[in-house]
Amino acid sequence: MPAGGASAGDADGRRGEAGRALMATASPAAPATRATWAVPLALGVVWFSSGANFLAFKVAVGTIPPFLMIAVRLLVAGVLLLPISLCVERGGWPSGTQWRNVAVMAVLLLVIGQGAVVWGVQYLPAGTTAVFVSSTPLWLALFERLRGHPLTRRALIGLGLGFAGLVVLSTAGGGEGSVDPVAVAAVLAGAAAWAAGSLVGHDADVPPAFTGTALQMLIAGAVLAAVAFGSGEVAGFEPEQVSRRSIHALGYLIVVGSMIGFGGFVWLTHAASPTLTGTFAYVGPVVALALSAWLLDEPLTAPKLGAAALALAGVALMATGARPKQRPCGQ
């Protein structure tokens, strides 16, 4: 996930159309100039947002119920993004088939993918949660293998190392005592759902990137709002108890996580190589670990760092050893 990273609906199968629309407005000399600064800038934004999103999740759910928080985030971001995307991409209103595919992706990527992660981060450190979510490329490779696509030896080794690191982190607690196994299972299920949604969107008939993602946000936001009402979150919610920090975190998730971070990721998918774009999967958790230690006082113990290094090394090895037709997905 840029759950967070990045952010929501990043795996939309029509990102290239958005890229071509944006590139069409540039002057002939723009690509050479843009390559000197825009790619590193966009990459830095994606790296930062994909890690910082987990801190924002942790702070936001401190005083806002998780499903209500993520529903508000997605609905507001979707309302802001949809008119902009329709004007920029000019893809027209989606067909019935596109609506169905967008709805399926919304459930997998956002309702389950992000919903499970936001619920789990209540009971896990933000940095540890980010490392568990970094398993998304591992799940993607595993699902591809189950679909009959062979993996290289390097990718298989990376797959094994990555899951081994996650097992060590979950069973040893990263040196912080035992971790909540239900929360770990929820976060890993969210990462697996995000990978499944990425595969669905890879070849599906969907609207252009930004339009499709805005619709996913609106659909998922509505579903999660229903979950918040049905689970009793809203009934027991007292707005006057919401802290200023939680409000600021929610604002960050809407503006930076959903708008800026996602926009940078989509732009990178056509301006940079898949390998470079996919580096957020193992750089983002490092950013989350560092920021959570600095801002949330989450300890960086040796066992935690060792397990995280093992997991992220496996992700990096698997990603660089994947066959060319595999594409990275974002959270």
Phi, psi and omega per residue, in radians:
M1 nan 1.866 2.780
P2 -0.972 nan nan
A3 nan -0.974 2.904
G4 -1.525 -0.687 -2.728
G5 -0.854 -2.282 -2.804
A6 -0.413 -2.823 -2.904
S7 -2.079 -2.795 -2.843
A8 -1.173 2.400 3.025
G9 1.201 0.434 -3.054
D10 -1.188 -0.300 -3.049
A11 -1.540 0.268 -3.101
D12 -0.973 2.348 -3.021
G13 -1.315 -0.078 -3.086
R14 -1.972 0.504 -3.103
R15 -1.029 -0.621 -3.094
G16 -1.031 -0.577 3.140
E17 -1.141 -0.704 3.101
A18 -1.109 -0.711 3.136
G19 -1.083 -0.761 -3.130
R20 -1.152 -0.629 3.120
A21 -1.137 -0.711 3.138
L22 -1.236 -0.682 -3.117
M23 -1.186 -0.476 -3.099
A24 -1.171 -0.390 -3.119
T25 -1.531 -0.107 -3.091
A26 -1.495 2.735 3.089
S27 -1.340 2.842 -3.113
P28 -1.026 -0.487 -3.082
A29 -1.529 -0.078 -3.026
A30 -1.101 -0.767 -3.058
P31 -0.985 -0.754 -3.096
A32 -1.145 -0.712 3.125
T33 -1.211 -0.751 -3.074
R34 -1.100 -0.624 -3.064
A35 -1.120 -0.406 -3.068
T36 -1.354 -0.405 -3.082
W37 -2.419 -0.511 -3.002
A38 -1.233 -0.723 -3.130
V39 -1.119 -0.867 3.081
P40 -1.049 -0.650 3.128
L41 -1.127 -0.857 3.131
A42 -1.085 -0.674 3.136
L43 -1.128 -0.733 3.100
G44 -1.101 -0.698 3.111
V45 -1.096 -0.779 -3.133
V46 -1.159 -0.762 3.095
W47 -1.002 -0.853 -3.082
F48 -1.147 -0.868 -3.059
S49 -1.147 -0.635 -3.125
S50 -1.183 -0.412 3.060
G51 -1.602 -0.767 -3.090
A52 -1.177 -0.420 3.124
N53 -0.967 -0.633 -3.086
F54 -1.212 -0.611 3.052
L55 -1.157 -0.710 3.127
A56 -1.126 -0.693 3.060
F57 -1.002 -0.856 -3.076
K58 -1.061 -0.778 -3.112
V59 -1.232 -0.719 -3.080
A60 -1.116 -0.741 -3.101
V61 -1.378 0.029 3.067
G62 -1.110 -0.628 3.139
T63 -2.309 0.028 3.077
I64 -2.087 2.256 3.117
P65 -0.969 2.459 -2.975
P66 -1.048 -0.840 -3.089
F67 -1.223 -0.616 3.076
L68 -1.159 -0.732 -3.135
M69 -1.075 -0.861 -3.083
I70 -1.220 -0.532 3.084
A71 -1.136 -0.794 3.114
V72 -1.095 -0.776 3.132
R73 -0.987 -0.862 -3.059
L74 -1.215 -0.711 -3.113
L75 -1.153 -0.765 3.138
V76 -1.166 -0.801 3.136
A77 -1.098 -0.695 3.131
G78 -1.132 -0.737 3.113
V79 -1.109 -0.653 3.123
L80 -1.267 -0.655 -3.029
L81 -1.416 -0.606 -3.005
L82 -1.032 -0.905 -3.136
P83 -1.102 -0.620 3.107
I84 -1.130 -0.779 -3.096
S85 -1.157 -0.676 3.135
L86 -1.133 -0.610 3.121
C87 -1.294 -0.718 -3.066
V88 -1.332 -0.799 -3.022
E89 -1.514 -0.453 3.098
R90 0.889 0.721 -3.107
G91 -1.547 -0.059 -3.125
G92 1.364 3.071 -3.123
W93 -1.353 2.434 -3.069
P94 -1.089 2.657 3.045
S95 -1.400 3.035 3.121
G96 -1.066 -0.730 3.114
T97 -1.097 -0.721 3.129
Q98 -1.136 -0.691 3.087
W99 -1.058 -0.755 3.141
R100 -1.087 -0.804 -3.127
N101 -1.130 -0.695 3.113
V102 -1.108 -0.700 -3.142
A103 -1.120 -0.751 3.114
V104 -1.072 -0.775 3.127
M105 -1.143 -0.647 3.127
A106 -1.070 -0.727 -3.141
V107 -1.168 -0.806 -3.092
L108 -1.235 -0.851 -3.035
L109 -1.308 -0.727 -2.948
L110 -1.910 -0.864 -3.116
V111 -1.120 -0.898 3.134
I112 -1.507 -0.861 -3.054
G113 -1.019 -1.053 -3.127
Q114 -1.413 -0.596 -3.141
G115 -1.042 -0.761 -3.139
A116 -1.177 -0.668 -3.139
V117 -1.163 -0.787 -3.132
V118 -1.139 -0.645 3.075
W119 -1.148 -0.765 -3.085
G120 -1.186 -0.544 -3.068
V121 -1.197 -0.230 3.023
Q122 -1.077 -0.540 -2.986
Y123 -1.974 0.014 -3.126
L124 -2.217 2.658 3.003
P125 -1.074 2.587 -3.096
A126 -1.063 -0.761 -3.134
G127 -1.122 -0.736 3.113
T128 -1.110 -0.719 3.099
T129 -1.030 -0.729 3.139
A130 -1.082 -0.672 3.125
V131 -1.152 -0.727 3.103
F132 -1.106 -0.690 3.128
V133 -1.187 -0.422 3.104
S134 -1.121 -0.123 3.083
S135 -1.291 -0.084 -3.118
T136 -0.932 -0.849 3.095
P137 -1.097 -0.515 3.101
L138 -1.183 -0.765 3.082
W139 -1.103 -0.687 3.133
L140 -1.061 -0.794 3.124
A141 -1.132 -0.682 3.129
L142 -1.127 -0.760 3.117
F143 -1.125 -0.675 3.094
E144 -1.091 -0.698 3.123
R145 -1.125 -0.714 3.124
L146 -1.153 -0.454 3.101
R147 -1.437 0.013 3.074
G148 1.746 0.106 3.114
H149 -1.610 1.978 -3.096
P150 -1.170 2.638 3.087
L151 -1.881 2.629 3.079
T152 -1.228 2.858 3.124
R153 -1.061 -0.692 3.127
R154 -1.095 -0.729 3.131
A155 -1.151 -0.667 3.120
L156 -1.143 -0.701 3.082
I157 -1.107 -0.772 3.109
G158 -1.075 -0.675 3.122
L159 -1.077 -0.782 3.127
G160 -1.134 -0.783 3.137
L161 -1.100 -0.743 -3.107
G162 -1.060 -0.870 -3.135
F163 -1.198 -0.548 3.074
A164 -1.097 -0.750 3.101
G165 -1.083 -0.682 3.121
L166 -1.160 -0.660 3.103
V167 -1.113 -0.788 3.125
V168 -1.067 -0.757 -3.113
L169 -1.119 -0.668 -3.081
S170 -1.381 -0.637 -3.095
T171 -1.443 -0.601 -3.124
A172 -1.571 -0.237 3.138
G173 1.300 0.258 3.103
G174 1.060 0.450 3.130
G175 1.431 0.123 -3.104
E176 -1.985 0.371 -3.036
G177 1.549 -3.101 -3.099
S178 -1.210 2.554 3.082
V179 -1.793 2.781 -3.115
D180 -1.235 1.971 -3.079
P181 -1.133 -0.545 3.116
V182 -1.184 -0.707 3.109
A183 -1.150 -0.723 3.098
V184 -1.071 -0.783 3.134
A185 -1.082 -0.692 -3.138
A186 -1.123 -0.788 -3.119
V187 -1.147 -0.749 3.115
L188 -1.138 -0.648 3.076
A189 -1.118 -0.673 3.092
G190 -1.107 -0.734 3.110
A191 -1.115 -0.706 3.115
A192 -1.151 -0.694 3.116
A193 -1.129 -0.663 3.113
W194 -1.110 -0.732 3.112
A195 -1.096 -0.737 3.123
A196 -1.109 -0.723 3.100
G197 -1.126 -0.597 3.088
S198 -1.105 -0.716 3.122
L199 -1.177 -0.688 3.114
V200 -1.065 -0.749 -3.088
G201 -1.350 -0.228 -3.053
H202 -1.088 -0.809 -3.076
D203 -2.013 0.068 -3.061
A204 -1.353 2.714 3.046
D205 -1.411 1.822 -3.087
V206 -2.312 2.836 3.088
P207 -1.154 2.986 3.065
P208 -0.965 2.858 -2.912
A209 -0.918 -1.017 -3.045
F210 -1.207 -0.687 3.113
T211 -1.115 -0.809 3.129
G212 -1.051 -0.733 -3.130
T213 -1.184 -0.707 3.105
A214 -1.055 -0.745 3.117
L215 -1.148 -0.681 3.076
Q216 -1.052 -0.743 3.126
M217 -1.055 -0.779 -3.100
L218 -1.168 -0.738 3.134
I219 -1.140 -0.872 -3.115
A220 -1.130 -0.671 3.110
G221 -1.063 -0.704 3.110
A222 -1.150 -0.743 3.134
V223 -1.124 -0.788 -3.123
L224 -1.184 -0.558 3.045
A225 -1.110 -0.697 3.084
A226 -1.113 -0.689 3.090
V227 -1.107 -0.720 3.136
A228 -1.092 -0.698 3.102
F229 -1.233 -0.782 -3.082
G230 -1.182 -0.536 -3.113
S231 -1.459 -0.118 -3.129
G232 1.576 0.048 3.129
E233 -1.030 -0.800 -3.072
V234 -1.198 -0.674 -3.114
A235 -1.085 -0.634 -3.119
G236 -1.658 0.129 -3.072
F237 -1.496 2.291 3.098
E238 -2.063 1.770 -3.056
P239 -0.952 -0.571 -3.094
E240 -1.173 -0.248 3.131
Q241 -1.578 -0.069 3.137
V242 -1.238 2.248 -3.109
S243 -1.416 2.794 3.091
R244 -1.126 -0.617 3.110
R245 -1.073 -0.731 3.130
S246 -1.140 -0.681 3.112
I247 -1.131 -0.754 3.108
H248 -1.103 -0.701 3.129
A249 -1.119 -0.722 3.112
L250 -1.116 -0.731 3.083
G251 -1.075 -0.710 3.079
Y252 -1.044 -0.801 -3.105
L253 -1.086 -0.640 -3.141
I254 -1.233 -0.874 -3.011
V255 -1.426 -0.932 -3.063
V256 -1.454 -0.896 -3.092
G257 -1.127 -0.842 -3.037
S258 -1.547 -0.538 -3.044
M259 -1.752 -1.067 -3.054
I260 -1.274 -0.863 -3.119
G261 -1.074 -0.783 3.119
F262 -1.136 -0.728 3.119
G263 -1.047 -0.728 3.104
G264 -1.116 -0.673 3.139
F265 -1.149 -0.798 3.141
V266 -1.070 -0.737 3.131
W267 -1.087 -0.703 -3.126
L268 -1.139 -0.509 -3.099
T269 -1.116 -0.353 3.079
H270 -1.968 -0.248 -3.093
A271 -1.734 -0.256 -3.100
A272 -2.371 2.956 -3.132
S273 -1.255 2.689 3.092
P274 -1.012 -0.640 3.138
T275 -1.097 -0.794 3.131
L276 -1.154 -0.771 3.137
T277 -1.072 -0.670 -3.091
G278 -1.302 -0.045 -3.129
T279 -1.151 -0.307 3.114
F280 -1.048 -0.441 -3.081
A281 -1.114 -0.511 3.118
Y282 -2.052 -0.204 3.023
V283 -1.489 -0.677 -3.138
G284 -0.952 -0.843 3.108
P285 -1.080 -0.590 3.080
V286 -1.112 -0.752 3.085
V287 -1.070 -0.745 -3.133
A288 -1.115 -0.742 3.126
L289 -1.078 -0.777 -3.113
A290 -1.161 -0.814 -3.116
L291 -1.168 -0.658 -3.130
S292 -1.201 -0.588 3.073
A293 -1.188 -0.651 -3.091
W294 -1.349 -0.827 -2.995
L295 -1.695 -0.473 -3.091
L296 -1.966 0.042 3.121
D297 1.031 0.593 3.043
E298 -1.439 2.136 -3.024
P299 -1.179 2.460 3.049
L300 -1.745 1.403 -3.116
T301 -1.408 2.819 -3.135
A302 -1.062 -0.809 3.109
P303 -1.055 -0.699 -3.139
K304 -1.140 -0.799 -3.140
L305 -1.141 -0.674 3.131
G306 -1.133 -0.798 3.126
A307 -1.129 -0.727 3.124
A308 -1.123 -0.736 3.127
A309 -1.076 -0.717 3.123
L310 -1.109 -0.792 -3.133
A311 -1.127 -0.794 -3.087
L312 -1.252 -0.569 3.057
A313 -1.115 -0.673 3.089
G314 -1.129 -0.718 3.107
V315 -1.089 -0.791 -3.135
A316 -1.115 -0.753 -3.138
L317 -1.138 -0.732 3.124
M318 -1.136 -0.759 -3.095
A319 -1.135 -0.746 -3.131
T320 -1.350 -0.282 3.119
G321 -1.767 0.048 3.140
A322 -1.244 2.703 3.095
R323 -1.234 2.648 -3.029
P324 -0.968 -0.525 -3.060
K325 -1.320 -0.192 3.075
Q326 -1.379 2.442 3.140
R327 -2.061 2.523 3.105
P328 -1.272 2.707 3.070
C329 -2.076 2.743 -3.093
G330 -1.985 2.753 3.055
Q331 -2.353 nan nan
